[in-house]
């Protein structure tokens, strides 16, 4: 149930970690190397004093309720005056089936009906851009090169 543990989810994290503890947490929970974990943490740690940190991640994001929008409304919001857009999706998607199917339907419709909307799937999980950037980089490079002569166009990655 979404509301079970409401107080815990809304209290925010008070856990303070050393850098080593934070690195170990990511290595264990996200199957990253220590170097990769340090890259992720370089943008995610907030110093709290005494050589400790807290993570800037919002724990409530793990419990997102489904947004009550129709597919057509979301499609319009995404595509109205849309710049060139590239979506890179990891093949190992752990999203629950209803959300996964909803997103796949929107992306397919955008690819079919919106000029300059591109979607690719790369083999790997959520952190593929960290664990195997070589599989992501060619897609980003190709996307950016296709607009290099029109820098006035803003793109979404």
KEPAKE-744738 format. One record per residue: residue number from 1; residue in three letters; x, z, y negated of N, C-alpha, C in turn. Coordinates in Angstrom, 3 decimals. Each point is the difference from the previous one (the first is absolute). Layout:
// residues N
+------+------+----------+----------+----------+----------+----------+----------+----------+----------+----------+
| resi | resn |       nx |       nz |       ny |      cax |      caz |      cay |       cx |       cz |       cy |
+------+------+----------+----------+----------+----------+----------+----------+----------+----------+----------+
|  NUM |  ALA |        X |        Z |        Y |        X |        Z |        Y |        X |        Z |        Y |
...
+------+------+----------+----------+----------+----------+----------+----------+----------+----------+----------+
// end
This chain:
// residues 157
+------+------+----------+----------+----------+----------+----------+----------+----------+----------+----------+
| resi | resn |       nx |       nz |       ny |      cax |      caz |      cay |       cx |       cz |       cy |
+------+------+----------+----------+----------+----------+----------+----------+----------+----------+----------+
|    1 |  UNK |    0.843 |    0.000 |    1.180 |   -0.843 |    0.000 |   -1.180 |    0.890 |    0.000 |   -1.247 |
|    2 |  UNK |   -0.393 |   -0.782 |   -0.984 |    0.803 |   -0.151 |   -1.212 |    0.198 |    1.318 |   -0.738 |
|    3 |  UNK |   -1.011 |    0.849 |   -0.044 |    0.087 |    1.219 |   -0.805 |    0.613 |    1.187 |    0.727 |
|    4 |  UNK |    0.282 |   -0.124 |    1.289 |    0.642 |    1.119 |    0.677 |    1.417 |    0.143 |   -0.560 |
|    5 |  UNK |    0.369 |    1.188 |   -0.321 |    1.314 |    0.245 |   -0.590 |    0.076 |   -0.412 |   -1.461 |
|    6 |  UNK |   -1.143 |   -0.066 |   -0.671 |   -0.055 |   -0.458 |   -1.399 |    0.979 |    0.767 |   -0.890 |
|    7 |  UNK |   -0.002 |    1.303 |    0.129 |    0.880 |    0.825 |   -0.850 |    1.471 |   -0.337 |    0.233 |
|    8 |  UNK |    0.370 |   -0.151 |    1.268 |    1.385 |   -0.301 |    0.336 |    0.411 |   -1.359 |   -0.566 |
|    9 |  UNK |   -0.876 |   -1.003 |    0.112 |    0.326 |   -1.343 |   -0.465 |    0.083 |   -0.068 |   -1.514 |
|   10 |  UNK |   -0.729 |    0.831 |   -0.701 |   -0.026 |   -0.053 |   -1.452 |    0.946 |    0.992 |   -0.666 |
|   11 |  UNK |    0.636 |    0.839 |    0.765 |    0.914 |    0.994 |   -0.561 |    1.325 |   -0.631 |   -0.413 |
|   12 |  UNK |    0.327 |   -1.134 |    0.566 |    1.296 |   -0.611 |   -0.286 |    1.083 |    0.677 |    0.819 |
|   13 |  UNK |    1.106 |   -0.648 |    0.112 |    1.092 |    0.541 |    0.803 |    0.827 |    0.988 |   -0.806 |
|   14 |  UNK |    0.214 |    1.145 |    0.575 |    0.870 |    0.991 |   -0.626 |    1.295 |    0.144 |    0.796 |
|   15 |  UNK |    0.123 |   -0.786 |    1.057 |    1.173 |    0.071 |    0.856 |    1.226 |   -0.501 |   -0.752 |
|   16 |  UNK |    1.047 |    0.804 |    0.027 |    1.257 |   -0.364 |   -0.643 |    1.035 |   -0.223 |    1.087 |
|   17 |  UNK |    0.744 |   -1.096 |   -0.137 |    0.964 |   -0.396 |    1.024 |    1.367 |   -0.235 |   -0.607 |
|   18 |  UNK |    1.027 |    0.204 |    0.803 |    1.326 |   -0.450 |   -0.414 |    0.044 |   -1.503 |    0.234 |
|   19 |  UNK |    0.991 |   -0.663 |   -0.545 |    0.151 |   -1.432 |    0.216 |    0.148 |   -0.290 |    1.493 |
|   20 |  UNK |    0.768 |    0.812 |    0.681 |    0.218 |   -0.202 |    1.434 |   -1.307 |    0.149 |    0.784 |
|   21 |  UNK |   -0.819 |    0.977 |   -0.369 |   -1.282 |    0.201 |    0.684 |   -0.934 |   -1.197 |   -0.251 |
|   22 |  UNK |   -0.010 |   -0.492 |   -1.219 |   -0.846 |   -1.148 |   -0.332 |    0.446 |   -1.235 |    0.780 |
|   23 |  UNK |    1.304 |   -0.226 |    0.067 |    0.532 |   -1.147 |    0.752 |   -0.404 |    0.132 |    1.469 |
|   24 |  UNK |    0.193 |    1.185 |    0.577 |   -0.349 |    0.222 |    1.406 |   -1.492 |   -0.243 |    0.237 |
|   25 |  UNK |   -0.835 |    0.413 |   -0.942 |   -1.444 |   -0.198 |    0.109 |   -0.347 |   -1.482 |    0.114 |
|   26 |  UNK |    0.594 |   -0.826 |   -0.851 |   -0.271 |   -1.436 |    0.044 |    0.598 |   -0.661 |    1.233 |
|   27 |  UNK |    1.192 |    0.409 |    0.389 |    0.626 |   -0.558 |    1.205 |   -0.904 |    0.269 |    1.202 |
|   28 |  UNK |   -0.524 |    1.216 |    0.084 |   -0.843 |    0.383 |    1.130 |   -1.382 |   -0.653 |   -0.059 |
|   29 |  UNK |   -0.648 |    0.030 |   -1.162 |   -1.397 |   -0.447 |   -0.092 |   -0.188 |   -1.493 |   -0.214 |
|   30 |  UNK |    0.996 |   -0.665 |   -0.546 |   -0.175 |   -1.423 |   -0.310 |    1.009 |   -0.884 |    0.701 |
|   31 |  UNK |    0.773 |    0.556 |    0.904 |    0.973 |   -0.758 |    0.787 |    0.964 |   -0.794 |   -0.877 |
|   32 |  UNK |    0.504 |    0.656 |   -1.027 |    0.985 |   -0.609 |   -0.887 |    1.377 |    0.560 |    0.309 |
|   33 |  UNK |    1.029 |   -0.736 |   -0.367 |    1.355 |    0.545 |    0.094 |    0.180 |    0.954 |   -1.179 |
|   34 |  UNK |    1.063 |    0.776 |    0.006 |    0.249 |    0.912 |   -1.122 |    0.193 |   -0.771 |   -1.298 |
|   35 |  UNK |    0.734 |   -1.113 |    0.050 |    0.205 |   -0.822 |   -1.208 |   -1.321 |   -0.548 |   -0.526 |
|   36 |  UNK |   -0.848 |   -0.480 |    0.901 |   -1.298 |   -0.538 |   -0.405 |   -0.879 |    1.106 |   -0.595 |
|   37 |  UNK |    0.024 |    1.164 |    0.616 |   -0.783 |    1.133 |   -0.508 |    0.457 |    0.377 |   -1.406 |
|   38 |  UNK |    1.291 |   -0.031 |   -0.243 |    0.515 |    0.326 |   -1.327 |   -0.472 |   -1.002 |   -1.050 |
|   39 |  UNK |   -0.104 |   -1.270 |    0.370 |   -0.512 |   -1.018 |   -0.932 |   -1.451 |    0.310 |   -0.357 |
|   40 |  UNK |   -0.813 |    0.280 |    1.000 |   -1.410 |    0.325 |   -0.243 |   -0.104 |    1.258 |   -0.851 |
|   41 |  UNK |    0.792 |    0.997 |    0.304 |   -0.069 |    1.273 |   -0.725 |    0.537 |   -0.099 |   -1.425 |
|   42 |  UNK |    0.839 |   -0.985 |   -0.270 |    0.567 |   -0.132 |   -1.352 |   -1.088 |   -0.195 |   -1.046 |
|   43 |  UNK |   -1.156 |   -0.461 |    0.405 |   -1.102 |   -0.177 |   -0.952 |   -1.157 |    0.950 |    0.275 |
|   44 |  UNK |    0.209 |    0.965 |    0.886 |   -1.115 |    0.840 |    0.431 |    0.249 |    1.497 |   -0.121 |
|   45 |  UNK |    1.144 |    0.409 |   -0.481 |    0.310 |    1.427 |   -0.076 |   -0.100 |    0.512 |   -1.430 |
|   46 |  UNK |   -0.581 |    1.172 |   -0.140 |   -0.096 |    0.667 |   -1.296 |    0.795 |    1.302 |    0.107 |
|   47 |  UNK |    1.048 |    0.171 |   -0.819 |    0.780 |    1.240 |    0.066 |   -0.860 |    1.205 |   -0.385 |
|   48 |  UNK |    0.135 |    1.084 |    0.763 |   -0.740 |    1.222 |   -0.308 |    0.931 |    1.156 |   -0.334 |
|   49 |  UNK |    1.298 |   -0.251 |   -0.002 |    0.985 |    1.042 |   -0.279 |    0.610 |    0.533 |    1.278 |
|   50 |  UNK |    1.107 |    0.701 |   -0.147 |    0.705 |    0.598 |    1.144 |    0.374 |   -1.024 |    1.065 |
|   51 |  UNK |    0.239 |   -1.255 |   -0.401 |    0.403 |   -1.029 |    0.945 |   -1.121 |   -0.459 |    0.919 |
|   52 |  UNK |   -1.229 |    0.304 |   -0.362 |   -1.146 |   -0.398 |    0.823 |   -0.847 |   -1.034 |   -0.739 |
|   53 |  UNK |   -0.854 |   -0.666 |    0.791 |   -0.834 |   -1.078 |   -0.514 |   -1.382 |    0.100 |    0.610 |
|   54 |  UNK |   -0.949 |   -0.661 |   -0.653 |   -1.290 |   -0.229 |    0.643 |   -0.237 |   -1.504 |   -0.005 |
|   55 |  UNK |   -0.794 |   -0.449 |    0.948 |   -0.309 |   -1.421 |    0.104 |   -1.083 |   -0.361 |   -1.006 |
|   56 |  UNK |    0.145 |   -1.142 |   -0.625 |   -0.972 |   -0.435 |   -1.004 |   -1.220 |   -0.659 |    0.623 |
|   57 |  UNK |   -0.023 |   -0.139 |    1.311 |   -1.107 |   -0.667 |    0.668 |   -1.266 |    0.815 |   -0.113 |
|   58 |  UNK |   -1.089 |   -0.677 |   -0.135 |   -1.311 |    0.626 |   -0.112 |   -0.593 |    0.164 |    1.395 |
|   59 |  UNK |   -0.097 |    1.247 |    0.510 |   -0.493 |    0.195 |    1.368 |   -1.437 |   -0.475 |    0.194 |
|   60 |  UNK |   -0.792 |   -0.028 |   -1.060 |   -1.395 |   -0.439 |    0.139 |   -0.098 |   -1.480 |    0.361 |
|   61 |  UNK |    1.071 |   -0.767 |   -0.239 |   -0.038 |   -1.427 |    0.330 |   -0.150 |   -0.220 |    1.505 |
|   62 |  UNK |    0.335 |    1.019 |    0.795 |   -0.159 |   -0.116 |    1.449 |   -1.470 |    0.090 |    0.411 |
|   63 |  UNK |   -0.842 |    0.455 |   -0.897 |   -1.416 |    0.217 |    0.309 |   -0.896 |   -0.802 |   -0.943 |
|   64 |  UNK |    0.346 |   -1.235 |   -0.256 |   -0.792 |   -0.808 |   -0.911 |   -1.345 |   -0.331 |    0.641 |
|   65 |  UNK |   -1.045 |    0.264 |   -0.746 |   -1.333 |   -0.379 |    0.468 |   -0.198 |   -1.486 |   -0.285 |
|   66 |  UNK |   -0.818 |   -0.637 |    0.782 |   -0.274 |   -1.412 |   -0.209 |   -0.683 |   -0.202 |   -1.347 |
|   67 |  UNK |    0.463 |   -0.983 |   -0.725 |   -0.592 |   -0.323 |   -1.289 |   -1.307 |   -0.750 |    0.241 |
|   68 |  UNK |   -1.019 |    0.403 |   -0.707 |   -1.308 |   -0.623 |    0.186 |   -0.124 |   -1.259 |   -0.867 |
|   69 |  UNK |    0.767 |   -1.014 |    0.340 |   -0.068 |   -1.281 |   -0.695 |   -0.323 |   -1.072 |    1.016 |
|   70 |  UNK |   -0.781 |   -0.949 |   -0.428 |   -0.266 |   -1.121 |    0.891 |    1.238 |   -0.891 |    0.039 |
|   71 |  UNK |    0.082 |   -0.818 |    1.027 |    1.118 |   -0.930 |    0.110 |    0.029 |   -0.938 |   -1.204 |
|   72 |  UNK |   -1.160 |   -0.448 |   -0.436 |   -0.073 |   -0.923 |   -1.133 |    0.487 |    0.661 |   -1.298 |
|   73 |  UNK |   -0.359 |    1.255 |   -0.224 |    0.436 |    0.710 |   -1.205 |    1.514 |    0.177 |    0.004 |
|   74 |  UNK |    0.548 |    0.398 |    1.132 |    1.443 |    0.180 |    0.090 |    0.722 |   -1.330 |   -0.169 |
|   75 |  UNK |   -0.512 |   -1.048 |    0.619 |    0.585 |   -1.332 |   -0.127 |    0.061 |   -0.403 |   -1.477 |
|   76 |  UNK |   -1.084 |    0.208 |   -0.715 |   -0.051 |   -0.351 |   -1.425 |    1.015 |    0.815 |   -0.803 |
|   77 |  UNK |    0.071 |    1.285 |    0.276 |    0.940 |    0.860 |   -0.727 |    1.452 |   -0.413 |    0.242 |
|   78 |  UNK |    0.313 |   -0.389 |    1.215 |    1.366 |   -0.394 |    0.346 |    0.358 |   -1.358 |   -0.595 |
|   79 |  UNK |   -0.962 |   -0.899 |   -0.048 |    0.328 |   -1.386 |   -0.323 |   -0.312 |   -0.431 |   -1.426 |
|   80 |  UNK |   -0.748 |    0.772 |   -0.727 |   -0.340 |   -0.370 |   -1.380 |    1.274 |   -0.038 |   -0.836 |
|   81 |  UNK |    0.349 |   -1.163 |   -0.508 |    1.213 |   -0.201 |   -0.808 |    1.256 |    0.444 |    0.754 |
|   82 |  UNK |    0.040 |   -0.233 |    1.290 |    1.109 |    0.463 |    0.836 |    1.250 |   -0.843 |   -0.199 |
|   83 |  UNK |    1.137 |    0.654 |   -0.161 |    1.266 |   -0.734 |   -0.034 |    0.371 |   -0.399 |    1.425 |
|   84 |  UNK |    1.033 |   -0.794 |    0.181 |    0.475 |   -0.279 |    1.361 |    0.264 |    1.326 |    0.727 |
|   85 |  UNK |   -0.451 |    0.080 |    1.219 |    0.052 |    1.252 |    0.743 |    0.578 |   -0.232 |    1.388 |
|   86 |  UNK |    0.893 |    0.883 |    0.422 |    0.564 |   -0.029 |    1.348 |   -0.294 |    1.330 |    0.675 |
|   87 |  UNK |   -0.607 |   -0.085 |    1.174 |   -0.241 |    1.186 |    0.815 |    0.883 |   -0.120 |    1.229 |
|   88 |  UNK |    0.811 |    1.022 |    0.230 |    0.823 |    0.051 |    1.210 |   -0.536 |    1.163 |    0.827 |
|   89 |  UNK |   -0.531 |   -0.341 |    1.167 |   -0.613 |    1.003 |    0.861 |    0.871 |    0.239 |    1.227 |
|   90 |  UNK |    0.127 |    1.256 |    0.369 |    0.739 |    0.348 |    1.212 |   -0.886 |   -0.213 |    1.214 |
|   91 |  UNK |    0.560 |   -0.525 |    1.075 |   -0.778 |   -0.285 |    1.209 |   -0.490 |    1.273 |    0.675 |
|   92 |  UNK |    0.743 |    1.075 |   -0.149 |   -0.382 |    1.279 |    0.605 |   -0.829 |    0.785 |   -1.012 |
|   93 |  UNK |   -1.240 |   -0.384 |   -0.138 |   -0.908 |    0.580 |   -0.971 |   -0.759 |    1.151 |    0.651 |
|   94 |  UNK |    0.128 |    1.211 |   -0.555 |   -0.670 |    1.157 |    0.602 |   -1.315 |    0.342 |   -0.698 |
|   95 |  UNK |   -0.450 |   -0.873 |   -0.879 |   -1.271 |    0.216 |   -0.674 |   -1.122 |    0.001 |    1.028 |
|   96 |  UNK |   -1.012 |    0.842 |   -0.202 |   -1.121 |    0.050 |    0.939 |   -0.743 |   -1.335 |   -0.017 |
|   97 |  UNK |   -0.596 |   -0.393 |    1.140 |   -0.619 |   -1.319 |    0.115 |   -0.967 |   -0.397 |   -1.122 |
|   98 |  UNK |   -0.941 |    0.850 |   -0.446 |   -0.901 |   -0.490 |   -1.051 |    0.753 |   -0.435 |   -1.263 |
|   99 |  UNK |    0.959 |    0.798 |   -0.441 |    0.782 |   -0.341 |   -1.182 |    0.879 |   -1.212 |    0.222 |
|  100 |  UNK |    0.556 |   -0.105 |    1.190 |    0.865 |   -1.127 |    0.346 |   -0.779 |   -1.313 |   -0.038 |
|  101 |  UNK |   -1.196 |   -0.001 |    0.578 |   -0.817 |   -1.215 |    0.032 |   -0.490 |   -0.375 |   -1.394 |
|  102 |  UNK |   -0.362 |    0.997 |   -0.784 |   -0.463 |   -0.240 |   -1.363 |    1.106 |   -0.651 |   -0.823 |
|  103 |  UNK |    1.212 |    0.584 |    0.073 |    1.145 |   -0.539 |   -0.748 |    0.343 |   -1.403 |    0.485 |
|  104 |  UNK |    0.007 |   -0.200 |    1.306 |    0.330 |   -1.325 |    0.545 |   -0.996 |   -1.051 |   -0.478 |
|  105 |  UNK |   -1.257 |    0.364 |   -0.082 |   -1.021 |   -0.934 |   -0.459 |    0.222 |   -0.380 |   -1.467 |
|  106 |  UNK |    0.302 |    0.984 |   -0.827 |    0.257 |   -0.248 |   -1.430 |    1.236 |   -0.894 |   -0.161 |
|  107 |  UNK |    1.073 |    0.331 |    0.707 |    1.245 |   -0.766 |   -0.120 |   -0.222 |   -1.443 |    0.455 |
|  108 |  UNK |   -0.701 |   -0.184 |    1.109 |   -0.270 |   -1.358 |    0.495 |   -0.789 |   -0.803 |   -1.039 |
|  109 |  UNK |   -1.016 |    0.621 |   -0.561 |   -0.819 |   -0.672 |   -1.009 |    0.838 |   -0.357 |   -1.231 |
|  110 |  UNK |    0.852 |    0.911 |   -0.430 |    0.862 |   -0.271 |   -1.161 |    0.944 |   -1.168 |    0.287 |
|  111 |  UNK |    0.597 |   -0.010 |    1.185 |    0.927 |   -1.082 |    0.365 |   -0.697 |   -1.349 |    0.029 |
|  112 |  UNK |   -1.245 |   -0.018 |    0.428 |   -0.744 |   -1.249 |    0.101 |   -0.528 |   -0.490 |   -1.339 |
|  113 |  UNK |   -0.330 |    0.927 |   -0.890 |   -0.736 |   -0.385 |   -1.206 |    0.749 |    0.175 |   -1.315 |
|  114 |  UNK |    1.102 |    0.723 |    0.023 |    0.701 |    0.291 |   -1.249 |    1.340 |   -0.738 |   -0.018 |
|  115 |  UNK |    0.203 |   -0.857 |   -1.000 |    1.301 |   -0.675 |   -0.088 |    1.103 |    1.044 |   -0.232 |
|  116 |  UNK |    1.152 |   -0.238 |    0.531 |    1.166 |    0.867 |   -0.211 |   -0.175 |    1.407 |    0.575 |
|  117 |  UNK |   -0.764 |    0.137 |    1.055 |   -0.162 |    1.277 |    0.703 |    0.568 |   -0.197 |    1.391 |
|  118 |  UNK |    1.014 |    0.769 |    0.345 |    0.715 |   -0.196 |    1.260 |    0.053 |    1.305 |    0.779 |
|  119 |  UNK |   -0.063 |   -0.114 |    1.305 |    0.087 |    1.156 |    0.880 |    0.866 |   -0.363 |    1.198 |
|  120 |  UNK |    0.933 |    0.875 |    0.329 |    0.830 |   -0.183 |    1.193 |    0.041 |    1.317 |    0.763 |
|  121 |  UNK |    0.168 |   -0.112 |    1.305 |    0.144 |    1.177 |    0.849 |    1.402 |   -0.017 |    0.580 |
|  122 |  UNK |    0.681 |    1.128 |   -0.124 |    1.342 |    0.130 |    0.564 |   -0.034 |    1.043 |    1.113 |
|  123 |  UNK |    0.856 |   -0.183 |    0.986 |    0.038 |    0.911 |    1.135 |    0.632 |    1.318 |   -0.410 |
|  124 |  UNK |   -0.741 |    1.073 |    0.208 |    0.504 |    1.329 |   -0.328 |   -1.100 |    0.909 |   -0.488 |
|  125 |  UNK |    0.411 |    1.174 |   -0.467 |   -0.949 |    1.009 |   -0.460 |    0.020 |    0.171 |   -1.513 |
|  126 |  UNK |   -0.581 |    1.080 |   -0.447 |   -0.189 |    0.287 |   -1.425 |    1.289 |   -0.120 |   -0.817 |
|  127 |  UNK |    1.098 |    0.422 |    0.561 |    1.274 |    0.000 |   -0.723 |    0.857 |   -1.225 |    0.281 |
|  128 |  UNK |   -0.596 |   -1.105 |    0.385 |    0.757 |   -1.202 |    0.363 |    0.916 |   -0.462 |   -1.132 |
|  129 |  UNK |   -0.409 |    0.187 |   -1.237 |    0.828 |   -0.404 |   -1.139 |    1.275 |    0.840 |   -0.089 |
|  130 |  UNK |   -0.005 |    1.167 |    0.632 |    1.177 |    0.876 |    0.039 |    0.764 |   -0.209 |    1.305 |
|  131 |  UNK |   -0.727 |   -0.050 |    1.121 |    0.657 |   -0.064 |    1.308 |    0.516 |   -1.384 |    0.355 |
|  132 |  UNK |   -0.643 |   -1.039 |   -0.534 |    0.433 |   -1.357 |    0.282 |   -0.292 |   -0.905 |   -1.204 |
|  133 |  UNK |    0.698 |    0.227 |   -1.105 |   -0.275 |   -0.783 |   -1.211 |    0.249 |   -1.492 |    0.198 |
|  134 |  UNK |    0.811 |   -0.361 |    0.989 |    0.283 |   -1.406 |    0.263 |   -1.263 |   -0.763 |    0.412 |
|  135 |  UNK |   -0.982 |    0.706 |    0.547 |   -1.235 |   -0.677 |    0.405 |   -0.971 |   -0.160 |   -1.172 |
|  136 |  UNK |    0.193 |    0.771 |   -1.047 |   -0.883 |   -0.038 |   -1.168 |    0.581 |   -0.891 |   -1.107 |
|  137 |  UNK |    1.288 |    0.080 |   -0.197 |    0.666 |   -0.681 |   -1.122 |   -0.275 |   -1.505 |   -0.083 |
|  138 |  UNK |    0.035 |   -0.747 |    1.101 |   -0.243 |   -1.444 |   -0.128 |   -1.374 |   -0.332 |   -0.584 |
|  139 |  UNK |   -0.992 |    0.808 |    0.329 |   -1.351 |   -0.235 |   -0.514 |   -0.075 |    0.285 |   -1.499 |
|  140 |  UNK |    0.646 |    1.068 |   -0.412 |    0.031 |    0.355 |   -1.428 |    0.777 |   -1.066 |   -0.771 |
|  141 |  UNK |    1.143 |   -0.407 |    0.552 |    0.832 |   -1.014 |   -0.660 |   -0.762 |   -1.314 |   -0.163 |
|  142 |  UNK |   -0.659 |   -0.445 |    1.060 |   -0.763 |   -1.242 |   -0.063 |   -1.123 |    0.101 |   -1.038 |
|  143 |  UNK |   -0.699 |    1.124 |   -0.008 |   -1.091 |    0.223 |   -0.944 |    0.509 |   -0.044 |   -1.445 |
|  144 |  UNK |    1.079 |    0.723 |   -0.275 |    0.534 |    0.037 |   -1.362 |    0.584 |   -1.351 |   -0.419 |
|  145 |  UNK |    0.664 |   -0.681 |    0.934 |    0.571 |   -1.324 |   -0.324 |   -1.092 |   -1.000 |   -0.367 |
|  146 |  UNK |   -1.146 |    0.129 |    0.603 |   -1.070 |   -0.958 |   -0.277 |   -0.535 |    0.133 |   -1.422 |
|  147 |  UNK |    0.339 |    1.080 |   -0.684 |   -0.462 |    0.206 |   -1.378 |    1.148 |    0.121 |   -0.996 |
|  148 |  UNK |    1.218 |   -0.330 |    0.412 |    1.167 |    0.192 |   -0.870 |   -0.048 |   -0.850 |   -1.266 |
|  149 |  UNK |   -0.691 |   -1.130 |    0.021 |   -0.087 |   -0.856 |   -1.180 |   -1.167 |    0.364 |   -0.908 |
|  150 |  UNK |   -0.739 |    1.015 |    0.387 |   -1.134 |    0.411 |   -0.833 |    0.027 |    1.514 |   -0.173 |
|  151 |  UNK |    1.045 |    0.509 |   -0.607 |    0.174 |    1.444 |   -0.144 |   -1.074 |    0.653 |   -0.854 |
|  152 |  UNK |   -0.787 |   -0.799 |   -0.683 |   -1.109 |    0.594 |   -0.758 |   -1.115 |    0.493 |    0.948 |
|  153 |  UNK |    0.057 |   -0.464 |    1.272 |   -0.983 |    0.425 |    0.984 |    0.435 |    1.341 |    0.576 |
|  154 |  UNK |   -0.866 |    0.965 |   -0.039 |    0.299 |    1.296 |    0.603 |   -0.470 |   -0.025 |    1.444 |
|  155 |  UNK |    0.771 |    0.623 |    0.865 |   -0.316 |   -0.016 |    1.426 |   -0.243 |    1.413 |    0.493 |
|  156 |  UNK |   -0.728 |    0.095 |    1.128 |   -0.210 |    1.273 |    0.692 |    0.702 |   -0.082 |    1.349 |
|  157 |  UNK |    0.750 |    1.015 |    0.319 |    0.609 |    0.097 |    1.328 |   -0.635 |    1.134 |    0.737 |
+------+------+----------+----------+----------+----------+----------+----------+----------+----------+----------+
// end
